[in-house]
Amino acid sequence: MMNYNKIVFLIFLSLISVQLKAQNNSDHLEPVSGIFGDYDFAFEYHSKIRKVLLKELPDSPDLRFITLPSFTPEYVLDLHYDKKNSEINLIFRICESKIWYNKNWEKIKVKEYKKKLDKEQYDLIMPLFQNALMKTRYSEEETIGFDGTDYYFIVFDNGIKAGKVWTPNENSKMGRLVEIGNELIKFTRNKVKFDKGLIEKIERLNKELN
């Protein structure tokens, strides 16, 4: 009879296998399911995200980067170009506690940070995410894991374009896209500068996606 330790070990190996399979297939985004393609639990959860995390954000930001981790609070980064007032802003919002499986989700508070961008920075960022979304396609392999992080990218460009990736390998194209998104979050929170290093990362990945 198979002992307990061996069972645990086999389960552990299966979890690693599922995660590696997802990570090895992360050079493109996958399409985001609409309301008719969502599981019931996902629809309920995503509705709560909209009501709490996305509340009072612009209806159609130029770019939206949503991060839904398994065990830590959800957060979002918006890029919004207000042409009427000639103002470009990055807006970062993070929940103070996790929405997922939270009975008091309606009472969760959200912290917000805001940072102005210039037109040159905007013109550098937008093509990268537009190109990534233009390469969105379905995967030939399963990309769901038991834990990890879902990353959603949305561009409002002649209609809504949306794609997602689950826990990409950090050296893959989508892993580097996530890294750039997180660098922009750090910039919004005044933790890093929009320096030559970040510019080179954006330009290099954008060139590879073209």
CYANA upper distance limits for C-alpha pairs under 8 A (distance plus 0.5 A):
  2 MET  CA      6 LYS  CA      7.05
  2 MET  CA      7 ILE  CA      7.43
  3 ASN  CA      7 ILE  CA      7.02
  4 TYR  CA      8 VAL  CA      6.81
  5 ASN  CA      9 PHE  CA      6.62
  6 LYS  CA     10 LEU  CA      6.69
  7 ILE  CA     11 ILE  CA      6.75
  8 VAL  CA     12 PHE  CA      6.63
  9 PHE  CA     13 LEU  CA      6.75
 10 LEU  CA     14 SER  CA      6.74
 11 ILE  CA     15 LEU  CA      6.81
 12 PHE  CA     16 ILE  CA      6.88
 13 LEU  CA     17 SER  CA      6.63
 14 SER  CA     18 VAL  CA      6.75
 15 LEU  CA     19 GLN  CA      6.74
 15 LEU  CA    145 GLY  CA      7.92
 15 LEU  CA    146 PHE  CA      7.66
 16 ILE  CA     20 LEU  CA      6.52
 17 SER  CA     21 LYS  CA      6.62
 18 VAL  CA     22 ALA  CA      6.95
 18 VAL  CA    143 THR  CA      8.02
 18 VAL  CA    144 ILE  CA      7.83
 18 VAL  CA    145 GLY  CA      6.51
 19 GLN  CA     23 GLN  CA      6.68
 19 GLN  CA    143 THR  CA      8.25
 19 GLN  CA    144 ILE  CA      8.21
 19 GLN  CA    145 GLY  CA      6.24
 19 GLN  CA    167 THR  CA      8.46
 20 LEU  CA     24 ASN  CA      6.44
 21 LYS  CA     25 ASN  CA      7.14
 21 LYS  CA    141 GLU  CA      8.12
 21 LYS  CA    142 GLU  CA      8.05
 21 LYS  CA    143 THR  CA      7.40
 22 ALA  CA     26 SER  CA      7.46
 22 ALA  CA    141 GLU  CA      8.31
 22 ALA  CA    142 GLU  CA      7.43
 22 ALA  CA    143 THR  CA      4.97
 22 ALA  CA    144 ILE  CA      7.40
 22 ALA  CA    145 GLY  CA      8.11
 22 ALA  CA    166 TRP  CA      7.52
 22 ALA  CA    167 THR  CA      7.77
 22 ALA  CA    168 PRO  CA      7.44
 23 GLN  CA    166 TRP  CA      8.27
 23 GLN  CA    167 THR  CA      6.87
 23 GLN  CA    168 PRO  CA      5.13
 23 GLN  CA    169 ASN  CA      5.21
 24 ASN  CA    168 PRO  CA      8.04
 24 ASN  CA    169 ASN  CA      7.11
 24 ASN  CA    172 SER  CA      8.47
 25 ASN  CA    139 SER  CA      8.12
 25 ASN  CA    141 GLU  CA      8.41
 25 ASN  CA    143 THR  CA      8.49
 25 ASN  CA    168 PRO  CA      8.24
 26 SER  CA    165 VAL  CA      7.55
 26 SER  CA    168 PRO  CA      5.88
 26 SER  CA    169 ASN  CA      7.25
 26 SER  CA    172 SER  CA      6.54
 26 SER  CA    173 LYS  CA      7.31
 26 SER  CA    174 MET  CA      6.11
 26 SER  CA    175 GLY  CA      7.65
 27 ASP  CA    172 SER  CA      6.17
 27 ASP  CA    173 LYS  CA      5.26
 27 ASP  CA    174 MET  CA      5.80
 27 ASP  CA    175 GLY  CA      8.44
 28 HIS  CA    132 ALA  CA      7.51
 28 HIS  CA    135 LYS  CA      6.72
 28 HIS  CA    136 THR  CA      6.35
 28 HIS  CA    137 ARG  CA      7.53
 28 HIS  CA    165 VAL  CA      8.36
 28 HIS  CA    173 LYS  CA      7.65
 28 HIS  CA    174 MET  CA      6.64
 29 LEU  CA    132 ALA  CA      7.59
 29 LEU  CA    133 LEU  CA      7.28
 29 LEU  CA    135 LYS  CA      7.48
 29 LEU  CA    136 THR  CA      5.18
 29 LEU  CA    137 ARG  CA      6.92
 29 LEU  CA    138 TYR  CA      8.46
 29 LEU  CA    163 GLY  CA      5.77
 29 LEU  CA    164 LYS  CA      5.73
 29 LEU  CA    165 VAL  CA      5.99
 29 LEU  CA    174 MET  CA      7.60
 30 GLU  CA    136 THR  CA      5.77
 30 GLU  CA    137 ARG  CA      5.57
 30 GLU  CA    138 TYR  CA      5.68
 30 GLU  CA    139 SER  CA      7.18
 30 GLU  CA    163 GLY  CA      5.71
 30 GLU  CA    164 LYS  CA      5.76
 30 GLU  CA    165 VAL  CA      6.79
 31 PRO  CA    136 THR  CA      6.64
 31 PRO  CA    137 ARG  CA      6.64
 31 PRO  CA    138 TYR  CA      6.90
 31 PRO  CA    162 ALA  CA      6.96
 31 PRO  CA    163 GLY  CA      5.18
 31 PRO  CA    164 LYS  CA      6.92
 32 VAL  CA    162 ALA  CA      6.40
 32 VAL  CA    163 GLY  CA      5.73
 32 VAL  CA    164 LYS  CA      6.71
 33 SER  CA     37 GLY  CA      5.44
 33 SER  CA     38 ASP  CA      6.36
 34 GLY  CA     38 ASP  CA      6.83
 35 ILE  CA     43 PHE  CA      7.31
 38 ASP  CA     42 ALA  CA      6.41
 38 ASP  CA     43 PHE  CA      6.15
 39 TYR  CA     43 PHE  CA      6.67
 40 ASP  CA     44 GLU  CA      6.76
 41 PHE  CA     45 TYR  CA      6.65
 42 ALA  CA     46 HIS  CA      6.42
 43 PHE  CA     47 SER  CA      6.53
 44 GLU  CA     48 LYS  CA      6.97
 45 TYR  CA     49 ILE  CA      6.90
 45 TYR  CA     99 ILE  CA      8.35
 45 TYR  CA    100 TRP  CA      7.14
 46 HIS  CA     50 ARG  CA      6.85
 47 SER  CA     51 LYS  CA      6.81
 48 LYS  CA     52 VAL  CA      6.54
 48 LYS  CA     53 LEU  CA      8.44
 48 LYS  CA     99 ILE  CA      7.80
 48 LYS  CA    105 TRP  CA      8.08
 48 LYS  CA    106 GLU  CA      8.47
 49 ILE  CA     53 LEU  CA      5.73
 49 ILE  CA     54 LEU  CA      6.98
 49 ILE  CA     99 ILE  CA      7.77
 50 ARG  CA     54 LEU  CA      5.27
 50 ARG  CA     55 LYS  CA      6.74
 51 LYS  CA     55 LYS  CA      5.85
 52 VAL  CA    105 TRP  CA      8.37
 52 VAL  CA    106 GLU  CA      7.37
 52 VAL  CA    108 ILE  CA      7.78
 52 VAL  CA    109 LYS  CA      8.48
 52 VAL  CA    110 VAL  CA      8.15
 53 LEU  CA     74 GLU  CA      8.16
 53 LEU  CA     75 TYR  CA      7.51
 53 LEU  CA     76 VAL  CA      7.87
 53 LEU  CA     93 ARG  CA      7.39
 53 LEU  CA     94 ILE  CA      7.53
 53 LEU  CA     95 CYS  CA      7.06
 53 LEU  CA    110 VAL  CA      7.19
 54 LEU  CA     76 VAL  CA      8.23
 58 PRO  CA     80 HIS  CA      8.29
 60 SER  CA    156 PHE  CA      6.60
 61 PRO  CA     78 ASP  CA      6.76
 61 PRO  CA     79 LEU  CA      6.36
 61 PRO  CA     80 HIS  CA      5.26
 61 PRO  CA     81 TYR  CA      7.92
 61 PRO  CA    155 VAL  CA      8.08
 61 PRO  CA    156 PHE  CA      6.96
 62 ASP  CA     78 ASP  CA      8.08
 62 ASP  CA     79 LEU  CA      6.14
 62 ASP  CA     80 HIS  CA      5.82
 62 ASP  CA     81 TYR  CA      7.22
 62 ASP  CA    126 MET  CA      8.45
 62 ASP  CA    155 VAL  CA      6.18
 62 ASP  CA    156 PHE  CA      5.61
 62 ASP  CA    157 ASP  CA      7.57
 63 LEU  CA     78 ASP  CA      6.16
 63 LEU  CA     79 LEU  CA      5.45
 63 LEU  CA     80 HIS  CA      7.46
 63 LEU  CA    126 MET  CA      7.96
 63 LEU  CA    129 PHE  CA      8.34
 63 LEU  CA    153 PHE  CA      8.01
 63 LEU  CA    154 ILE  CA      6.27
 63 LEU  CA    155 VAL  CA      5.13
 63 LEU  CA    156 PHE  CA      6.98
 64 ARG  CA     76 VAL  CA      7.56
 64 ARG  CA     77 LEU  CA      6.24
 64 ARG  CA     78 ASP  CA      5.05
 64 ARG  CA     79 LEU  CA      6.95
 64 ARG  CA    152 TYR  CA      8.39
 64 ARG  CA    153 PHE  CA      6.37
 64 ARG  CA    154 ILE  CA      5.48
 64 ARG  CA    155 VAL  CA      6.90
 65 PHE  CA     76 VAL  CA      6.07
 65 PHE  CA     77 LEU  CA      5.56
 65 PHE  CA     78 ASP  CA      6.98
 65 PHE  CA    151 TYR  CA      7.68
 65 PHE  CA    152 TYR  CA      6.20
 65 PHE  CA    153 PHE  CA      5.29
 65 PHE  CA    154 ILE  CA      6.99
 65 PHE  CA    181 GLY  CA      7.61
 66 ILE  CA     74 GLU  CA      8.27
 66 ILE  CA     75 TYR  CA      6.56
 66 ILE  CA     76 VAL  CA      4.85
 66 ILE  CA     77 LEU  CA      6.98
 66 ILE  CA    151 TYR  CA      6.33
 66 ILE  CA    152 TYR  CA      5.46
 66 ILE  CA    153 PHE  CA      7.06
 67 THR  CA     74 GLU  CA      6.34
 67 THR  CA     75 TYR  CA      5.90
 67 THR  CA     76 VAL  CA      6.57
 67 THR  CA    149 THR  CA      7.49
 67 THR  CA    150 ASP  CA      6.50
 67 THR  CA    151 TYR  CA      5.27
 67 THR  CA    152 TYR  CA      6.94
 68 LEU  CA     73 PRO  CA      7.97
 68 LEU  CA     74 GLU  CA      5.41
 68 LEU  CA     75 TYR  CA      7.39
 68 LEU  CA    149 THR  CA      6.16
 68 LEU  CA    150 ASP  CA      5.62
 68 LEU  CA    151 TYR  CA      6.92
 69 PRO  CA     73 PRO  CA      7.36
 69 PRO  CA     74 GLU  CA      6.78
 69 PRO  CA    148 GLY  CA      6.66
 69 PRO  CA    149 THR  CA      4.69
 69 PRO  CA    150 ASP  CA      6.79
 70 SER  CA    147 ASP  CA      6.15
 70 SER  CA    148 GLY  CA      6.11
 70 SER  CA    149 THR  CA      6.41
 71 PHE  CA     98 LYS  CA      8.02
 72 THR  CA     97 SER  CA      7.97
 72 THR  CA     98 LYS  CA      6.49
 73 PRO  CA     94 ILE  CA      7.38
 73 PRO  CA     95 CYS  CA      6.00
 73 PRO  CA     96 GLU  CA      7.10
 73 PRO  CA     97 SER  CA      5.74
 73 PRO  CA     98 LYS  CA      4.61
 73 PRO  CA     99 ILE  CA      7.50
 74 GLU  CA     94 ILE  CA      6.54
 74 GLU  CA     95 CYS  CA      6.33
 74 GLU  CA     98 LYS  CA      6.76
 74 GLU  CA     99 ILE  CA      7.75
 75 TYR  CA     92 PHE  CA      7.93
 75 TYR  CA     93 ARG  CA      6.08
 75 TYR  CA     94 ILE  CA      4.67
 75 TYR  CA     95 CYS  CA      6.79
 76 VAL  CA     92 PHE  CA      6.28
 76 VAL  CA     93 ARG  CA      5.88
 76 VAL  CA     94 ILE  CA      7.02
 77 LEU  CA     90 LEU  CA      7.39
 77 LEU  CA     91 ILE  CA      6.11
 77 LEU  CA     92 PHE  CA      4.95
 77 LEU  CA     93 ARG  CA      7.03
 77 LEU  CA    185 ILE  CA      7.20
 78 ASP  CA     90 LEU  CA      6.11
 78 ASP  CA     91 ILE  CA      5.51
 78 ASP  CA     92 PHE  CA      6.92
 79 LEU  CA     88 ILE  CA      7.92
 79 LEU  CA     89 ASN  CA      6.37
 79 LEU  CA     90 LEU  CA      5.13
 79 LEU  CA     91 ILE  CA      6.96
 80 HIS  CA     88 ILE  CA      6.25
 80 HIS  CA     89 ASN  CA      5.91
 80 HIS  CA     90 LEU  CA      7.00
 80 HIS  CA     91 ILE  CA      8.42
 81 TYR  CA     86 SER  CA      7.91
 81 TYR  CA     87 GLU  CA      6.51
 81 TYR  CA     88 ILE  CA      4.87
 81 TYR  CA     89 ASN  CA      7.06
 82 ASP  CA     86 SER  CA      6.22
 82 ASP  CA     87 GLU  CA      5.61
 82 ASP  CA     88 ILE  CA      6.50
 83 LYS  CA     87 GLU  CA      7.00
 87 GLU  CA    116 LYS  CA      8.02
 87 GLU  CA    117 LEU  CA      8.42
 88 ILE  CA    116 LYS  CA      6.26
 88 ILE  CA    117 LEU  CA      5.81
 88 ILE  CA    118 ASP  CA      7.10
 88 ILE  CA    119 LYS  CA      7.90
 88 ILE  CA    122 TYR  CA      8.16
 89 ASN  CA    114 LYS  CA      7.18
 89 ASN  CA    115 LYS  CA      6.03
 89 ASN  CA    116 LYS  CA      4.95
 89 ASN  CA    117 LEU  CA      6.16
 90 LEU  CA    114 LYS  CA      6.20
 90 LEU  CA    115 LYS  CA      5.63
 90 LEU  CA    116 LYS  CA      6.75
 90 LEU  CA    117 LEU  CA      7.54
 90 LEU  CA    188 THR  CA      6.88
 91 ILE  CA    112 GLU  CA      7.54
 91 ILE  CA    113 TYR  CA      6.30
 91 ILE  CA    114 LYS  CA      5.11
 91 ILE  CA    115 LYS  CA      7.09
 91 ILE  CA    188 THR  CA      7.63
 92 PHE  CA    112 GLU  CA      6.15
 92 PHE  CA    113 TYR  CA      5.58
 92 PHE  CA    114 LYS  CA      6.85
 92 PHE  CA    185 ILE  CA      7.01
 92 PHE  CA    188 THR  CA      7.26
 92 PHE  CA    189 ARG  CA      8.36
 93 ARG  CA    110 VAL  CA      6.87
 93 ARG  CA    111 LYS  CA      6.02
 93 ARG  CA    112 GLU  CA      4.97
 93 ARG  CA    113 TYR  CA      6.94
 94 ILE  CA    110 VAL  CA      6.02
 94 ILE  CA    111 LYS  CA      5.90
 94 ILE  CA    112 GLU  CA      7.25
 95 CYS  CA     99 ILE  CA      8.23
 95 CYS  CA    108 ILE  CA      7.25
 95 CYS  CA    109 LYS  CA      6.53
 95 CYS  CA    110 VAL  CA      4.92
 95 CYS  CA    111 LYS  CA      6.89
 96 GLU  CA    108 ILE  CA      7.06
 96 GLU  CA    109 LYS  CA      6.18
 96 GLU  CA    110 VAL  CA      6.23
 96 GLU  CA    111 LYS  CA      7.43
 97 SER  CA    108 ILE  CA      6.96
 97 SER  CA    109 LYS  CA      8.20
 98 LYS  CA    102 ASN  CA      7.30
 98 LYS  CA    105 TRP  CA      8.39
 99 ILE  CA    105 TRP  CA      5.84
 99 ILE  CA    108 ILE  CA      7.98
100 TRP  CA    105 TRP  CA      8.43
104 ASN  CA    108 ILE  CA      7.49
113 TYR  CA    188 THR  CA      7.02
113 TYR  CA    189 ARG  CA      6.69
114 LYS  CA    188 THR  CA      6.54
114 LYS  CA    189 ARG  CA      8.00
115 LYS  CA    187 PHE  CA      8.35
115 LYS  CA    188 THR  CA      5.55
115 LYS  CA    189 ARG  CA      8.12
117 LEU  CA    121 GLN  CA      6.74
117 LEU  CA    122 TYR  CA      7.13
118 ASP  CA    122 TYR  CA      6.86
119 LYS  CA    123 ASP  CA      6.56
120 GLU  CA    124 LEU  CA      6.83
121 GLN  CA    125 ILE  CA      6.81
122 TYR  CA    126 MET  CA      6.62
123 ASP  CA    127 PRO  CA      7.44
124 LEU  CA    128 LEU  CA      7.79
124 LEU  CA    199 ILE  CA      8.33
124 LEU  CA    202 ILE  CA      7.89
124 LEU  CA    203 GLU  CA      8.11
125 ILE  CA    129 PHE  CA      7.42
125 ILE  CA    202 ILE  CA      7.60
126 MET  CA    130 GLN  CA      6.59
127 PRO  CA    131 ASN  CA      6.40
127 PRO  CA    206 ASN  CA      7.79
128 LEU  CA    132 ALA  CA      6.78
128 LEU  CA    202 ILE  CA      7.36
128 LEU  CA    203 GLU  CA      8.37
128 LEU  CA    205 LEU  CA      7.88
128 LEU  CA    206 ASN  CA      5.41
128 LEU  CA    209 LEU  CA      8.29
129 PHE  CA    133 LEU  CA      6.69
129 PHE  CA    153 PHE  CA      8.22
129 PHE  CA    155 VAL  CA      7.90
130 GLN  CA    134 MET  CA      6.72
130 GLN  CA    155 VAL  CA      7.22
131 ASN  CA    135 LYS  CA      7.08
131 ASN  CA    206 ASN  CA      7.66
131 ASN  CA    209 LEU  CA      6.73
131 ASN  CA    210 ASN  CA      7.10
132 ALA  CA    136 THR  CA      7.36
132 ALA  CA    209 LEU  CA      6.97
133 LEU  CA    153 PHE  CA      8.13
133 LEU  CA    154 ILE  CA      8.38
133 LEU  CA    155 VAL  CA      8.26
133 LEU  CA    161 LYS  CA      7.12
133 LEU  CA    162 ALA  CA      7.19
133 LEU  CA    163 GLY  CA      6.71
135 LYS  CA    209 LEU  CA      8.40
136 THR  CA    163 GLY  CA      6.78
139 SER  CA    143 THR  CA      8.22
143 THR  CA    166 TRP  CA      7.32
144 ILE  CA    166 TRP  CA      7.61
145 GLY  CA    166 TRP  CA      8.49
148 GLY  CA    166 TRP  CA      7.59
148 GLY  CA    167 THR  CA      6.17
149 THR  CA    166 TRP  CA      6.21
149 THR  CA    167 THR  CA      5.72
150 ASP  CA    164 LYS  CA      7.48
150 ASP  CA    165 VAL  CA      6.50
150 ASP  CA    166 TRP  CA      5.07
150 ASP  CA    167 THR  CA      6.95
151 TYR  CA    164 LYS  CA      5.91
151 TYR  CA    165 VAL  CA      5.84
151 TYR  CA    166 TRP  CA      6.67
151 TYR  CA    167 THR  CA      8.19
151 TYR  CA    178 VAL  CA      8.08
152 TYR  CA    162 ALA  CA      7.68
152 TYR  CA    163 GLY  CA      6.37
152 TYR  CA    164 LYS  CA      4.83
152 TYR  CA    165 VAL  CA      7.24
153 PHE  CA    162 ALA  CA      6.16
153 PHE  CA    163 GLY  CA      5.84
153 PHE  CA    164 LYS  CA      6.48
154 ILE  CA    160 ILE  CA      7.42
154 ILE  CA    161 LYS  CA      6.14
154 ILE  CA    162 ALA  CA      4.85
154 ILE  CA    163 GLY  CA      7.06
155 VAL  CA    160 ILE  CA      6.47
155 VAL  CA    161 LYS  CA      5.75
155 VAL  CA    162 ALA  CA      6.98
156 PHE  CA    160 ILE  CA      5.23
156 PHE  CA    161 LYS  CA      6.90
157 ASP  CA    161 LYS  CA      7.64
165 VAL  CA    174 MET  CA      7.85
167 THR  CA    175 GLY  CA      8.30
168 PRO  CA    172 SER  CA      7.38
168 PRO  CA    174 MET  CA      6.75
168 PRO  CA    175 GLY  CA      5.42
169 ASN  CA    174 MET  CA      8.23
169 ASN  CA    175 GLY  CA      5.85
170 GLU  CA    174 MET  CA      8.24
170 GLU  CA    175 GLY  CA      4.70
170 GLU  CA    176 ARG  CA      6.52
170 GLU  CA    179 GLU  CA      8.16
171 ASN  CA    175 GLY  CA      6.34
171 ASN  CA    176 ARG  CA      6.78
172 SER  CA    176 ARG  CA      6.69
173 LYS  CA    177 LEU  CA      6.71
173 LYS  CA    205 LEU  CA      7.54
174 MET  CA    178 VAL  CA      6.64
175 GLY  CA    179 GLU  CA      6.74
176 ARG  CA    180 ILE  CA      6.69
176 ARG  CA    205 LEU  CA      8.05
177 LEU  CA    181 GLY  CA      6.77
177 LEU  CA    205 LEU  CA      8.13
178 VAL  CA    182 ASN  CA      6.69
179 GLU  CA    183 GLU  CA      6.64
180 ILE  CA    184 LEU  CA      6.73
180 ILE  CA    198 LEU  CA      7.97
180 ILE  CA    201 LYS  CA      7.89
180 ILE  CA    202 ILE  CA      7.57
181 GLY  CA    185 ILE  CA      6.91
182 ASN  CA    186 LYS  CA      6.81
183 GLU  CA    187 PHE  CA      6.67
183 GLU  CA    192 VAL  CA      8.01
183 GLU  CA    198 LEU  CA      8.12
184 LEU  CA    188 THR  CA      6.64
184 LEU  CA    194 PHE  CA      8.48
185 ILE  CA    189 ARG  CA      6.81
186 LYS  CA    190 ASN  CA      6.73
186 LYS  CA    191 LYS  CA      5.55
186 LYS  CA    192 VAL  CA      6.21
187 PHE  CA    191 LYS  CA      6.16
187 PHE  CA    192 VAL  CA      5.39
187 PHE  CA    193 LYS  CA      6.23
187 PHE  CA    194 PHE  CA      7.03
194 PHE  CA    198 LEU  CA      6.67
194 PHE  CA    199 ILE  CA      7.71
195 ASP  CA    199 ILE  CA      6.82
196 LYS  CA    200 GLU  CA      6.56
197 GLY  CA    201 LYS  CA      6.83
198 LEU  CA    202 ILE  CA      6.81
199 ILE  CA    203 GLU  CA      6.67
200 GLU  CA    204 ARG  CA      6.41
201 LYS  CA    205 LEU  CA      6.70
202 ILE  CA    206 ASN  CA      6.49
203 GLU  CA    207 LYS  CA      6.63
204 ARG  CA    208 GLU  CA      6.96
205 LEU  CA    209 LEU  CA      6.74
206 ASN  CA    210 ASN  CA      6.78
